Structure formats: structure tokens, C-alpha cells
Amino acid sequence: MSSKKIKKPLSLTVKPAQVKVSATPADGDSAGSPEGEEETPEDPFYATKEILDYAFKTWAGTFMNPMFYYMTRTFAHHRKGEQYDTGLVFNQLIQISGGDHDKLLEDLRAYGATLQAELETFLAAREAKR
């Protein structure tokens, strides 16, 4: 048995958007929400933060471009019911960042967190100027 600590599932998510429901229940409706109810964010900059998160994940995906070619190729064979070699995909996976995926994932998460933290500072400075 290994004494290695089990890590959380792989994810690049930095900070999920916080959303609260702003509508009030209709008269006489104690249980719930009226149809067509809109959700409004608590944070006025949630969209900006979420867009940065999407951009970060897209950028991080560029590390996987070599693997995506083989994934697309083997998927096409899979759909046709033909024999294919997923080993091509896994070989590319091992080559990404020299196979040190723990370090790469750690670096990517740290960079994503830094971007979000610095975005907070940037937005606060812009808001102060208004």
C-alpha cells in the first residue's frame, strides 16, 4: 500500500461564480419561485470573472493540442466501429510537460488563482476611479 495522499479530481476551476435568487415568491405561494424568475449575481463583476475563467481554461487547453489530434483521429475510427489505437493519445498525454503532470497541474492552478486575484485588484481600482 502506498502512503501517497489521494488528491482531489483534476480540475482547473479557480473560483465559481456566486449567484443568488433575487425574486420574491408570488402572493400566496410560500413554497417557491414564480415561473420565469431571474437569478442575479451577488458580485457585479461575476461575468468578467467567469469570462476570464473560460479564457484561462481555453489557454490551458493549448498544452493538450498534440493529444487532441490523436483523440479526434481515434474518435473518428471509434464512431465507424473500426479498430483504433488509444495508445497514441496516452503517449501524447505522457509527453505533455515531460510527464510531470502533478507539477503542471499545480502550476496551472496557481496561475489561474493569480489571474483571478489580480483581476479583483484591477476591478477594484477601476471601480474606485468611477
matplotlib code that plots the C-alpha trace (Angstrom):
import matplotlib.pyplot as plt

x = [0.0, 1.2, 1.1, 0.6, -2.2, -5.2, -5.7, -9.0, -10.2, -8.4, -10.0, -8.8, -11.7, -10.4, -13.5, -17.1, -19.5, -21.7, -25.4, -28.4, -32.1, -33.5, -37.1, -39.7, -42.4, -45.7, -48.5, -49.9, -47.0, -45.0, -43.1, -41.3, -40.4, -42.6, -42.1, -39.6, -37.7, -34.3, -31.2, -29.0, -25.4, -24.2, -21.0, -21.5, -18.3, -19.2, -19.5, -16.0, -14.5, -16.3, -15.1, -11.5, -12.0, -13.2, -10.2, -7.8, -9.2, -9.0, -5.4, -4.5, -6.0, -3.3, -0.9, -3.1, -3.2, -0.9, -3.1, -6.3, -5.2, -5.0, -8.2, -10.0, -8.5, -9.3, -12.8, -13.5, -12.4, -14.5, -17.6, -17.1, -16.7, -13.1, -10.1, -8.0, -5.1, -5.8, -2.1, -1.4, -3.5, -1.9, 1.7, 0.9, -0.5, 2.7, 4.7, 2.9, 5.2, 7.6, 5.1, 5.2, 1.5, 1.3, 3.7, 2.0, -1.5, -0.1, 1.4, -1.8, -4.0, -1.6, -1.5, -5.3, -5.7, -3.2, -5.2, -8.4, -6.8, -5.2, -8.5, -10.1, -7.4, -7.8, -11.6, -11.5, -9.1, -11.4, -14.4, -12.6, -12.0, -15.7]
y = [0.0, 3.5, 6.2, 8.7, 11.3, 11.0, 14.2, 15.8, 15.2, 17.1, 20.5, 23.9, 25.7, 28.6, 30.3, 29.5, 32.4, 33.1, 33.5, 34.4, 34.4, 37.9, 37.4, 37.0, 34.3, 35.3, 36.2, 33.1, 31.0, 30.1, 27.3, 28.6, 30.7, 32.2, 30.9, 33.0, 34.0, 35.6, 35.0, 38.0, 37.8, 39.0, 40.2, 42.8, 41.5, 37.9, 37.8, 39.3, 36.8, 33.9, 35.0, 35.2, 31.7, 30.5, 32.2, 30.7, 27.2, 27.6, 28.8, 25.9, 23.6, 24.6, 22.4, 19.5, 20.3, 17.5, 15.0, 16.4, 15.5, 11.8, 12.0, 13.3, 10.7, 7.8, 9.1, 9.1, 5.4, 4.6, 6.1, 4.0, 0.8, 0.5, -0.6, 2.2, 2.7, 4.8, 4.4, 7.2, 9.5, 8.2, 8.6, 12.3, 12.7, 11.4, 13.8, 16.9, 18.7, 15.8, 13.6, 15.6, 16.2, 16.9, 19.9, 21.1, 21.0, 22.7, 25.5, 25.9, 26.1, 28.6, 30.8, 30.7, 31.7, 34.5, 35.8, 35.8, 37.5, 40.2, 40.7, 41.5, 44.2, 45.5, 45.7, 47.4, 50.0, 50.7, 50.9, 53.4, 55.7, 55.9]
z = [0.0, -0.8, 1.7, -1.0, -0.3, -2.5, -4.5, -5.5, -9.0, -11.7, -12.3, -13.4, -11.8, -9.9, -8.4, -9.2, -9.8, -6.8, -7.7, -5.5, -6.3, -6.2, -7.0, -4.2, -4.1, -5.7, -3.3, -1.6, -2.9, 0.1, -1.5, -4.4, -7.2, -9.9, -13.4, -15.4, -12.3, -13.0, -11.0, -10.3, -9.2, -5.9, -7.5, -10.2, -11.9, -11.9, -15.8, -16.1, -13.7, -15.4, -18.9, -17.6, -16.2, -19.6, -21.3, -18.8, -19.4, -23.2, -22.9, -20.6, -23.2, -25.6, -23.7, -24.8, -28.5, -29.6, -27.8, -29.3, -32.8, -31.8, -29.8, -32.9, -35.1, -32.8, -32.2, -35.9, -36.0, -32.9, -34.5, -37.6, -35.4, -36.7, -34.8, -33.3, -31.0, -28.0, -27.0, -29.4, -27.2, -24.0, -25.4, -26.1, -22.6, -21.1, -23.3, -22.1, -19.7, -19.7, -17.9, -14.7, -14.6, -10.9, -11.3, -14.5, -12.8, -9.7, -11.9, -13.9, -10.8, -9.2, -12.3, -12.6, -9.0, -9.5, -12.5, -10.6, -7.5, -9.7, -11.6, -8.2, -7.6, -11.2, -10.9, -7.5, -8.9, -11.9, -9.6, -7.4, -10.4, -11.2]

ax = plt.figure().add_subplot(projection="3d")
ax.plot(x, y, z, "-o")
ax.set_aspect("equal")
plt.show()
